[in-house]
Amino acid sequence: MRQSLPFELSREKSFFDSLGDWMGDVLYDELPEKGFECRDEQIFMAYQIEQALKEKNVLFAEAGVGTGKTIAYLLPAISYARYTGKPALIACADETLIDQLVKEGGDIYKLTEHLGLTIDVRLAKSRNQYLCLKRFEESEKVVTDEWIDDVAMSIPDGVYAQGSMISVSPFGARSDYPTVSDEDWQKVNYNAIMQCSVCDMRNRCGQTLHRAHYRKSSDLIICSQDFLMEHLATKESREREGQLPLLPEVSMIVLDEGHLLEYAAQKAMTVKVQSHTIVNLLERLMVDGVREKTLYAMERLQDDHELFFDQLRDDVVPSEEDRKKINKSARLLSIGKQLIKDVDVLLEEFVFESELYMIPEYELNMAEEFLEQYVAAIRIFTAQGDAVDWLEETDGEETLVIMPRLITDVLEEKLFSKKTPIIFSSATLSVKKDFSYIAYSLGIKKYQSFSVPSPFDYDEVMKVYLHELQQGEKVAKVEQLLKDNQKTLILFKSKQAMLTFKSKLSMMTRLTVAFEGDRELSAIVRDFQDGTVKTLCSYHLWEGLDLPEEALTRVIIFDLPFPPHDPLFDAKRAFSENPFEEVELPFMQLRLQQGIGRLIRTSNDYGDIHIFLNEDEKNMKKEFVSILPVEPQ
């Protein structure tokens, strides 16, 4: 239901004049009376956003840590949503930060409590954040661990009721299962092979119910940037197929930690081919009564697919990176072209099978949709255009990933040409207050921008220590620091770096440390916040984590966060004149600033930053010392 504006409109004033007056009352008077700080930088940002809404423009809003960026964009966003009758969309850096925004004690909670606003905020998470009933039923047949029983108990009785489903509340979100590890969750969540449009359970699954729920929001929908880009990438095809887009029409978009949009866009336009998926899929179709010609076509495709992955493994360049480069041999490309022929033959045979009804309709439709995506991916791979490809492990399976190198044209067409106000919010969007780099990388030609510093006196509340260590000395240094039981966040440049550290940690220390991936991340963060866990290790939480005062008093940067030497970043390096200056250094500086920014979140915060430098990194001190908030010790 559409809610009323938080202020009165009159004939004498426009909506924007009234909005400006109300925001002034709130930021200058009402919130300070409730104990909030009156921050000039926050007020300036709120009025810059109001101007961007008025002109329906793109705004780069760079505001230092402690500005109060969230409240600065929430006030105009809620008002504009109610004025237009369409919700505002807030797209966070990733899934783990969505729950941070709506947690008890967060900024949305504070506005509700202190301004008496009833804010209708709903979460729209990526599809892999929801339970898939089909995959759950398959896993339940083979998994005997306790966690699968917990998932079974969480499914409402009405889901399996005969006839029309009785009213069932949304269920099956990843955050509903805090004790399930990421590895186990990937056995029961939605993945790309599941074709929801032809699933006989689609109207009963939690993902569908959640989507129907968040569509009705009158104020705010919060999603990840990945999900926003997936929505834009699939919108036209879903509408052609008679499906609703993943997200409804919105009044404006806020990109929280907006400097990460480029990576989200590339990820959304990525296609994946997995080693065992197609083999398993086709085996389910080999039922009694299927024509011999069809069986032969399926077996031929399975055999050639396995040959393709065998050759892929031979052509992979060995490395410790998650994304492994592929040197495409003539044999690999030849097998790929044969796969295209195999799929074309099999799809023709499926036309005949559909008339015989021997294969269940859902299974056949799912296979046809999957094969069309599969063959499209193989065509891109064998064409050897400017796409970037690599081999990685996804959901426990070897996966060929194919990603477009350039996304500027797509973003310009699908996002920045729609006259929807778009606000980029981050502490780091510019290079020395010049926004041309991010604008160019995203294809944005017209925009407004501003940059305001942090209001904090860092010299009073923060100390930065640089530790020059051999690689083998880093673990011992961590164990020494952790002896004082300070609340500590340890940040790693990659998952592999964190796992290597974990394997070298002593057993006694390991028992007192929480690692990203062991359980659902927002549940680990809650335990860290309330003191149940003293040390949190993560490779994701360089941005967005908000743990004020005693909840966090030390951040350890285990290694400088330079980008990995993988095919994606190698492609960026290859297309730059000076890879270190244009790719390596900006990425590291940006991420380092974000990581340091986890420590001081309010005027009552204090603590230490410890940056570990190995032999190579200590020679690069001049490249990052100038961006540190205080002189290092």
C-alpha positions in Angstrom: 0.0 0.0 0.0 1.3 3.5 -0.9 2.4 5.4 2.2 2.1 9.1 2.8 5.1 11.5 2.6 6.9 12.2 5.9 6.1 15.9 5.4 3.2 18.0 4.1 2.9 19.2 0.6 1.4 22.6 -0.3 0.5 24.6 -3.4 3.2 27.2 -2.6 6.1 24.7 -2.6 7.3 22.0 -5.0 8.0 18.5 -3.8 11.7 19.2 -3.9 11.4 22.5 -1.9 9.4 20.6 0.8 11.9 17.7 0.8 14.7 20.2 1.3 12.9 21.8 4.3 12.1 18.4 5.9 15.7 17.1 5.5 17.0 20.3 7.1 14.7 19.9 10.1 15.7 16.2 10.5 19.5 16.7 10.0 19.9 20.0 11.9 17.3 19.5 14.7 15.4 16.2 15.1 18.3 13.7 14.9 20.8 15.9 16.9 18.1 16.2 19.7 18.1 12.3 19.8 21.9 12.2 20.3 23.0 12.1 16.6 25.9 14.2 15.5 25.2 17.1 13.2 27.6 16.6 10.3 28.0 19.2 7.6 29.3 16.6 5.2 26.2 14.5 5.6 23.9 17.4 5.1 25.8 18.5 2.0 25.5 15.0 0.6 21.7 14.8 1.2 21.1 18.0 -0.7 23.4 16.9 -3.6 21.2 13.8 -3.9 18.1 15.9 -3.8 19.5 17.9 -6.8 20.3 14.7 -8.7 16.7 13.4 -8.2 15.4 16.7 -9.4 17.5 16.5 -12.6 17.2 12.7 -13.0 21.0 12.5 -13.2 23.9 10.2 -12.3 25.7 11.4 -9.1 29.1 10.3 -7.9 28.8 10.9 -4.1 32.2 10.4 -2.6 32.1 10.9 1.2 34.7 9.8 3.7 34.1 7.2 6.4 31.9 8.6 9.2 30.0 11.0 7.0 26.8 9.1 7.6 26.2 8.3 3.9 23.4 5.8 4.6 21.1 8.3 6.3 22.1 10.9 3.7 20.6 8.8 0.9 17.8 7.1 2.9 15.9 10.4 3.7 15.6 11.5 0.0 15.2 7.9 -1.2 12.2 7.1 1.0 10.5 10.4 0.2 11.1 10.1 -3.5 9.7 6.6 -3.5 6.5 7.7 -1.8 6.2 10.8 -4.1 6.6 8.7 -7.3 4.7 5.6 -6.1 7.6 3.4 -7.0 10.1 1.9 -4.5 13.7 3.1 -4.4 16.3 0.4 -5.0 19.5 0.1 -2.9 22.1 -2.2 -4.4 24.8 -3.2 -2.0 28.3 -4.5 -2.9 27.4 -8.1 -2.2 24.9 -10.4 -0.5 26.7 -10.3 2.8 26.2 -6.6 3.2 22.4 -6.6 2.7 21.7 -8.0 6.1 24.1 -5.4 7.6 21.9 -2.6 6.2 18.7 -3.9 7.8 20.1 -5.3 11.0 18.8 -4.2 14.4 20.7 -1.0 15.4 21.4 -0.1 11.8 20.6 3.2 10.1 17.1 2.0 8.8 16.3 0.8 12.3 17.4 4.1 13.7 15.2 6.2 11.4 12.3 4.0 12.3 12.9 4.4 16.0 13.9 8.1 16.2 11.7 9.7 13.5 8.7 7.5 14.0 8.8 6.5 10.3 7.3 3.1 9.3 9.7 2.1 6.5 8.6 -0.7 4.2 11.9 -2.3 3.4 12.2 -5.7 1.7 15.1 -7.8 0.6 15.7 -9.1 -3.0 18.5 -11.5 -2.8 20.3 -13.3 -5.7 18.7 -16.6 -6.8 21.5 -18.7 -5.4 20.6 -17.3 -2.0 17.4 -19.3 -2.0 16.6 -23.0 -1.4 15.7 -24.9 -4.6 13.0 -27.6 -3.8 14.1 -29.8 -6.7 17.8 -29.8 -5.7 16.8 -30.3 -2.0 14.8 -33.4 -3.0 17.7 -34.8 -4.9 20.2 -34.1 -2.0 17.8 -35.5 0.6 18.1 -38.9 -1.1 21.9 -39.1 -0.6 22.9 -36.7 2.3 22.6 -38.1 5.8 24.0 -35.2 7.8 22.0 -33.4 10.4 21.8 -30.1 8.4 19.6 -31.7 5.7 17.1 -32.6 8.3 17.1 -29.0 9.6 16.4 -27.8 6.1 13.6 -30.3 5.7 12.0 -29.1 9.0 12.0 -25.5 7.8 9.8 -26.1 4.7 6.2 -25.1 5.5 3.6 -27.9 5.4 1.6 -26.1 2.8 4.3 -26.4 0.2 3.5 -30.1 -0.4 -0.3 -29.7 0.1 -2.5 -31.2 -2.6 -4.3 -28.8 -4.9 -4.0 -25.1 -4.5 -1.3 -24.1 -2.1 -2.6 -22.6 1.1 -1.1 -19.2 2.2 2.6 -19.7 3.0 5.0 -17.0 4.1 8.3 -16.6 2.2 10.8 -19.3 3.3 14.2 -20.8 2.2 16.5 -17.8 2.3 20.2 -18.5 2.9 20.1 -16.4 6.1 17.4 -18.8 7.5 20.2 -21.5 7.8 23.0 -19.8 9.8 24.7 -23.1 10.8 24.8 -24.6 7.3 28.3 -24.2 5.7 28.7 -22.6 2.3 29.8 -25.9 0.9 26.6 -27.7 2.1 24.4 -24.8 1.0 25.6 -25.2 -2.5 24.1 -28.7 -2.6 20.5 -27.4 -2.2 20.4 -23.8 -3.4 19.3 -22.6 -6.9 22.0 -22.9 -9.5 22.1 -22.0 -13.2 21.0 -25.4 -14.4 17.6 -25.1 -12.8 15.1 -23.7 -15.3 12.5 -22.1 -13.1 10.1 -21.3 -16.0 9.4 -25.0 -16.6 9.6 -26.2 -13.0 6.4 -27.8 -11.7 7.3 -26.5 -8.2 7.9 -22.9 -9.3 4.7 -21.5 -7.7 5.5 -23.2 -4.4 9.2 -22.4 -3.9 10.6 -19.9 -1.5 12.3 -17.9 -4.2 8.9 -17.2 -6.0 7.3 -16.3 -2.7 10.1 -13.9 -1.8 9.9 -12.3 -5.2 6.2 -11.7 -4.9 6.8 -10.2 -1.4 9.5 -7.7 -2.3 7.7 -6.5 -5.4 5.0 -5.0 -3.1 7.4 -2.8 -1.2 6.3 0.9 -1.1 9.6 2.3 0.1 12.8 0.4 -0.3 14.0 -2.8 -2.1 17.5 -3.8 -1.1 19.5 -6.2 -3.3 23.1 -6.9 -4.3 24.7 -5.2 -7.3 25.1 -8.7 -8.8 21.3 -9.2 -8.6 20.6 -5.8 -10.1 22.9 -6.6 -13.1 21.3 -10.0 -13.4 17.9 -8.3 -13.6 19.2 -6.0 -16.4 20.8 -8.8 -18.3 17.7 -11.0 -18.3 14.9 -8.4 -18.3 14.2 -8.5 -22.1 14.4 -12.3 -22.4 12.1 -12.8 -19.4 9.6 -10.4 -20.8 9.7 -12.2 -24.2 9.0 -15.5 -22.4 6.0 -14.0 -20.6 7.8 -13.8 -17.2 8.1 -10.8 -14.9 11.5 -9.3 -14.6 13.5 -10.1 -11.5 12.9 -6.6 -10.1 9.9 -4.2 -10.5 10.1 -0.6 -11.9 11.9 1.6 -9.4 12.0 5.4 -8.8 15.8 5.7 -8.2 18.8 3.5 -7.6 21.5 3.9 -4.9 24.7 1.9 -5.6 26.2 1.5 -2.2 30.0 0.9 -2.6 29.3 1.9 -6.2 32.9 1.6 -7.3 32.3 -2.2 -7.6 29.6 -2.0 -10.2 31.9 -2.8 -13.1 32.7 -6.2 -11.6 29.0 -6.9 -10.9 28.2 -6.1 -14.5 30.8 -8.4 -15.9 29.7 -11.2 -13.6 26.1 -10.9 -14.7 27.0 -11.2 -18.3 29.1 -14.2 -17.6 28.2 -17.7 -18.9 29.4 -20.9 -17.3 29.9 -24.5 -18.4 30.4 -27.2 -15.8 32.2 -30.5 -16.2 29.6 -32.9 -14.7 26.3 -31.0 -15.1 25.5 -31.9 -18.7 26.4 -35.5 -18.1 24.1 -35.7 -15.0 21.4 -33.9 -16.9 21.4 -36.2 -19.9 21.5 -39.3 -17.7 18.1 -38.3 -16.2 16.6 -38.4 -19.7 17.8 -41.9 -20.6 14.6 -43.6 -19.6 12.9 -46.7 -21.0 11.1 -46.0 -24.3 13.5 -43.3 -25.6 14.4 -43.8 -29.3 17.8 -45.4 -30.0 18.8 -42.5 -32.2 18.2 -40.0 -29.4 20.1 -42.2 -26.9 23.0 -42.3 -29.3 23.0 -38.5 -29.7 23.0 -38.0 -25.9 25.9 -40.5 -25.4 27.9 -38.8 -28.2 27.4 -35.4 -26.6 28.4 -36.8 -23.2 31.5 -38.4 -24.6 32.6 -35.3 -26.5 31.9 -33.1 -23.5 34.1 -35.3 -21.3 36.8 -35.1 -24.0 36.5 -31.4 -24.0 37.0 -31.1 -20.3 39.9 -33.6 -20.4 41.6 -31.3 -23.0 40.7 -28.2 -21.0 42.6 -29.6 -18.0 45.6 -30.3 -20.2 45.5 -26.7 -21.6 45.2 -25.0 -18.2 48.2 -23.0 -17.1 49.1 -24.3 -13.5 48.7 -21.6 -10.8 47.5 -21.1 -7.3 44.9 -18.6 -8.4 41.2 -19.5 -8.3 40.8 -18.5 -11.9 43.1 -20.5 -14.1 44.2 -19.4 -17.5 43.6 -21.6 -20.6 46.0 -21.9 -23.5 43.6 -23.0 -26.2 45.1 -25.8 -28.2 43.9 -26.7 -31.8 42.5 -30.0 -30.4 40.5 -28.2 -27.7 38.9 -25.8 -30.3 38.2 -28.8 -32.6 36.4 -30.7 -29.9 34.4 -27.5 -29.1 33.2 -27.2 -32.6 32.2 -30.9 -32.6 30.2 -30.2 -29.4 28.2 -27.5 -31.3 27.3 -30.1 -33.9 26.4 -32.7 -31.3 24.0 -30.2 -29.6 22.3 -29.3 -32.9 21.7 -33.0 -33.6 20.3 -33.7 -30.2 17.9 -30.8 -30.2 16.5 -32.1 -33.4 15.9 -35.5 -31.8 14.2 -33.8 -28.9 11.6 -32.5 -31.2 10.5 -36.1 -32.0 10.8 -37.2 -28.3 8.4 -34.4 -27.3 5.7 -36.0 -29.4 6.2 -39.4 -27.8 5.9 -38.2 -24.1 8.4 -40.9 -22.9 10.6 -38.2 -21.2 8.8 -36.2 -18.5 7.9 -32.8 -20.0 9.7 -30.8 -17.2 13.0 -32.8 -17.7 12.8 -32.3 -21.5 12.1 -28.6 -21.3 14.9 -28.1 -18.8 17.3 -30.0 -21.0 16.4 -28.0 -24.1 16.8 -24.6 -22.3 20.1 -25.7 -20.8 21.5 -27.0 -24.1 20.7 -23.7 -25.8 22.7 -21.8 -23.2 25.4 -24.4 -23.3 25.9 -24.2 -27.1 25.8 -20.4 -27.0 28.7 -20.5 -24.5 30.8 -23.0 -26.5 30.3 -20.8 -29.7 31.7 -17.8 -27.8 34.6 -19.8 -26.5 35.6 -21.3 -29.9 35.1 -18.0 -31.7 38.2 -16.6 -29.8 36.8 -13.0 -29.8 37.6 -10.5 -27.0 35.8 -12.4 -24.3 37.8 -13.5 -21.2 37.7 -17.1 -20.2 39.2 -19.3 -17.5 38.7 -22.5 -15.5 37.7 -22.4 -11.8 35.9 -24.5 -9.2 32.2 -23.5 -8.6 29.9 -25.4 -6.3 32.5 -28.1 -6.1 32.6 -28.6 -9.9 35.2 -27.7 -12.5 33.7 -24.8 -14.4 34.5 -23.0 -17.6 33.7 -19.3 -17.2 33.3 -17.0 -20.2 33.0 -13.2 -19.5 32.8 -10.2 -21.8 35.7 -7.8 -21.5 33.8 -4.6 -22.3 30.5 -3.8 -20.6 30.3 0.0 -21.2 27.9 -0.3 -24.2 25.6 -2.7 -22.3 25.5 -0.5 -19.2 24.8 2.6 -21.3 21.9 1.0 -23.0 20.3 -0.9 -20.1 21.0 1.4 -17.2 22.3 4.9 -17.8 20.0 5.9 -20.6 16.8 5.3 -18.7 16.4 8.7 -17.0 16.4 7.0 -13.6 18.3 8.9 -11.0 21.4 6.8 -10.0 23.5 7.6 -6.9 26.9 6.1 -6.5 27.8 6.2 -2.8 31.3 5.3 -1.6 34.3 6.6 0.4 36.4 5.9 -2.7 35.1 6.8 -6.2 37.7 9.2 -7.5 41.5 9.4 -8.1 42.4 12.7 -6.3 38.9 14.0 -6.7 38.9 13.2 -10.5 35.9 10.9 -11.4 36.8 10.5 -15.0 38.3 7.0 -14.5 35.1 5.4 -13.0 32.9 7.3 -15.5 34.9 6.1 -18.4 35.1 2.5 -17.2 31.2 2.4 -16.9 30.4 4.4 -20.1 28.9 7.3 -18.2 29.0 10.5 -20.2 26.9 12.9 -18.1 27.1 13.1 -14.4 27.3 15.2 -11.2 29.9 14.6 -8.6 31.3 15.8 -5.3 33.9 14.7 -2.7 33.8 15.4 1.0 36.3 14.2 3.6 35.7 12.2 6.7 34.8 14.2 9.8 37.0 12.2 12.1 40.3 13.2 13.7 42.2 10.1 12.9 45.3 11.1 14.7 43.4 11.0 17.9 41.8 7.6 17.5 43.8 5.5 15.1 47.4 4.1 15.0 48.8 2.3 11.9 51.6 -0.1 12.2 53.6 -1.5 9.3 55.2 -4.9 9.9 58.0 -6.1 7.6 57.9 -9.9 7.8 59.0 -12.9 5.9 56.0 -14.8 4.5 56.5 -17.6 7.1 56.6 -15.1 9.9 53.1 -13.7 9.3 51.1 -16.5 11.1 53.3 -16.2 14.2 52.8 -12.5 14.3 49.0 -12.9 14.1 49.1 -15.4 17.0 51.2 -13.0 19.0 48.8 -10.1 18.4 45.7 -12.2 19.3 46.9 -13.0 22.8 45.4 -9.8 24.1 41.9 -10.8 23.0 41.1 -7.6 21.2 38.2 -7.8 18.7 40.1 -8.3 15.5 39.2 -8.5 11.8 41.8 -10.1 9.6 41.5 -9.3 5.9 43.0 -11.4 3.1 43.4 -10.6 -0.6 41.8 -14.0 -1.7 40.0 -17.1 -0.4 43.1 -19.1 -1.1 45.3 -16.8 1.0 42.8 -17.2 3.9 42.7 -21.0 3.6 46.5 -21.2 3.5 46.7 -19.1 6.7 44.1 -21.3 8.3 46.0 -24.4 7.6 49.2 -23.0 9.2 47.4 -21.7 12.4 47.9 -23.7 15.5 45.0 -25.9 16.5 44.3 -24.0 19.8 44.3 -20.6 18.0 42.1 -21.9 15.2 39.4 -22.9 17.7 39.0 -19.2 18.8 38.8 -17.8 15.2 35.8 -17.7 12.8 36.5 -18.1 9.1 34.3 -16.9 6.3 32.6 -19.9 4.7 32.4 -22.0 7.8 28.8 -20.9 8.4 26.5 -18.3 6.9 28.5 -15.0 6.9 25.9 -12.7 8.5 25.5 -15.2 11.4 29.3 -15.2 11.9 29.3 -11.4 11.9 26.5 -11.3 14.5 28.6 -13.6 16.8 31.6 -11.4 16.2 29.6 -8.3 17.1 28.2 -9.7 20.3 31.6 -11.0 21.5 30.9 -14.7 21.1 33.8 -14.7 18.5 36.8 -12.5 19.1 38.6 -12.9 15.7 37.0 -12.9 12.3 38.9 -13.9 9.1 37.4 -12.8 5.8 38.4 -12.1 2.1 35.0 -10.4 1.3 34.5 -7.8 4.1 36.9 -5.1 2.8 33.9 -2.9 2.5 30.4 -2.3 4.0 31.1 -4.0 7.4 29.9 -1.6 10.1 31.0 -2.6 13.6 31.2 0.5 15.9 33.0 1.1 19.2 34.1 -2.0 21.2 32.7 -4.4 18.5 35.9 -3.9 16.5 39.2 -2.4 17.8 41.8 -3.9 15.4 42.1 -4.6 11.7 45.0 -6.7 10.4 45.7 -6.4 6.6 47.4 -9.8 6.1 48.6 -9.0 2.6 48.4 -5.9 0.3 45.2 -6.5 -1.7 46.7 -6.4 -5.2 44.5 -8.0 -7.9 45.1 -11.6 -8.6 47.1 -12.8 -11.7 44.1 -14.5 -13.2 42.6 -14.3 -16.7 40.1 -11.5 -15.8 42.8 -9.1 -14.5 45.3 -10.3 -17.1 42.9 -9.1 -19.7 42.7 -5.7 -18.0 46.5 -5.6 -17.9 46.8 -6.5 -21.6 44.5 -3.7 -22.7 46.3 -1.0 -20.6 49.4 1.0 -21.5 50.8 0.9 -18.0 49.3 -2.1 -16.2 50.8 -1.3 -12.8 49.6 2.4 -12.8 46.3 1.7 -14.4 45.2 -1.7 -13.0 47.4 -2.9 -10.1 47.9 0.2 -8.1 44.4 1.8 -8.2 42.8 -1.6 -7.3 45.1 -2.1 -4.3 44.8 1.5 -3.0 41.0 1.4 -3.3 40.7 -1.9 -1.5 43.3 -0.9 1.2 41.4 2.3 2.0 38.2 0.3 2.2 39.7 -2.2 4.6 41.2 0.5 6.9 37.7 2.1 6.8 36.2 -0.8 8.7 37.9 0.4 12.0 36.6 3.9 12.6 32.8 4.1 12.1 31.7 6.6 14.8 33.2 9.4 16.8 33.6 7.0 19.8 35.6 4.4 17.8 39.3 3.8 18.3 41.9 1.1 17.4 44.9 -0.1 15.5 45.6 -1.0 11.9 48.3 -3.6 11.3 49.6 -4.0 7.7 51.8 -6.9 7.0 54.4 -6.5 4.3 56.5 -9.3 2.8 59.8 -8.8 1.0 58.2 -7.6 -2.3 55.6 -5.4 -0.6 57.9 -3.5 1.7 59.5 -1.9 -1.4 56.1 -0.5 -2.3 55.5 1.6 0.8 55.7 4.8 -1.1 52.8 3.7 -3.3 50.3 3.6 -0.4 51.7 5.5 2.7 50.2 8.7 1.3 46.7 7.4 1.3 46.8 6.2 5.0 44.7 8.3 7.4 47.7 8.7 9.8 51.4 8.5 9.7 52.4 4.8 10.1 54.6 3.6 12.9 
